[in-house]
Amino acid sequence: DNKVAAIGSPRASLESNFALQTLFGKENFYHGISANEQMMIKTIINIYQNSSVHSPSLKEMEKADTVFVLGEDLTNTAPLMALSLRQASRTTSIEIAEKNGIPEWNDQAVRELAQDIKTPFYIATSNSTKLDDLAENVYRASADDIARLGFAVASFINKEAPEVKDLDKNDLKLAQKIAQGLLEAKNPLIVSGTHSNSLELIQAAGNIGLALASAGKNSNLSFSLSECNSMGLGLMNGGSLDEVIELIKNDRVKTLIVLENDLYRKTDQNLLACLSEKCPQ
């Protein structure tokens, strides 16, 4: 039977998406994002709901004393988070100053004492970022290789985590260094996100967070998602945009209700134009 497909949006509020779902029924509600993005968001939610990792606030991120960024150009995807990390780069120098009786507010004295001492930063991204100047080590690679590095870090922290085989010697050495730095930190922070479109990257960051938690460490794990309410939408049941496209192709849907979502940004424009002809309403 032909049916209506109600497409929600990660840009719309939770209340608006819920109203749409209630009006047209759960069986007709779709998230309006790809199946892969939907899976990444579900994985992030599962990590937070079923483990002891902590999702830090921006203020808490400023207190991180070791940071590992996997696959996110935060200046472009989460600028406020990037600002918090830039502040975190001074955590070590502030601690040194306090041990010497210099309060944090005395900025000039703190900088004079610390000189070039910075919080240990490790950045693994596919392209250069504006946070690279903070990094002790910068790792340039594809999302898949960054994920492999992340899995290796997790295995060094917790021997029960899956081991990464055939990793380059230099990468293996870097993974061991990052793992040691995270273990020695009081407030280690792992940052990743969905913008690399890699589920493996999300899983790798999650594995590091879980490994730190199992080692009895503070496990701060933060994800940058694609749109303002991606997480809220992920908490609701619904199908993916891929499923809607298949239904239209098979003449199962003739009417689309789209809520605050520009589908031309989410899928191939030529494909969407052809589907529009099959779904006139």
C-alpha positions, 0 to 999 in steps of 0.5 A: 500500500502507498503511504505517507513518509514523515521526515524529521530533521537534526536541525529541528527541536525534539518537540517538533520531531516528536509532534511530527512522529505523533501526528503520522505514526512511528512506523511512518517517521524517518530521521532524514539522515543517511543510514551511516550517520544514523548508525554513528549517532546511535553508537555514540548514544549507546556509549554514553548510556551503557558505560561509565564514560563522561561527556564533559561540559566546555568548562570541564574540557578547559581543565583537561591535562592530556587531549587526544583528538581523532578525526575532527577539525574542531575549529570548523565543526565545533568552534566553542569546543576548539576554544575550550581545548585551546584553554586546556593547552594551558592547564599544565602551565597553570598547575606549575604556577600554582605549585609555585604560589602564582594564582591563575589570574596573574596571567603574565607571571604564569606565562613567564614561569611556564615559558613554552610548557603546554598540556600534552596534545595529540591530534590525528586528522586527515587535513591540517587544523588551526589547533595543530600548533598546540599538538605535541604530535600531529598524525595525518592519515585517512579516517580508517588509519586514524581509527586503527591508531585509536584502536591501538591506543585502546589496546595499550591502555587495556589489554582486553581491548581488541589488538590492531595487527600489522600496524606500522612501527612508527604508528605503534610507537605513537599509539603507545606514547598517546596511551601512556600520556592518557594513563598518566593524566588526571583528566584525560580527554578524548574528542571525536565526531561524525564529520569524517563520516566514519563509524570506525572512528566513533568506535575507536574513540569509544574504545579508548574511553572504555579502556580508560574507565576500566583502568580506573581513570577519569574518562572524558569523551566528547563527540562533535555531531553534524547538526544542532539536534543530531543527538536528540533526533538519535534518541527517537525511533525512526528509519533513515533517508536511505529507507525512504528512498527505497520506498519511493523507488518501489512506489510505496510512498507517494506523499512526503512530509518534510520538517525543517530538512533540506534533502538536497544537502543529504543525498544526490540531487539528480536522484532526488529530482527523479524521486520527486517525479515519483512522489509528487506530493 
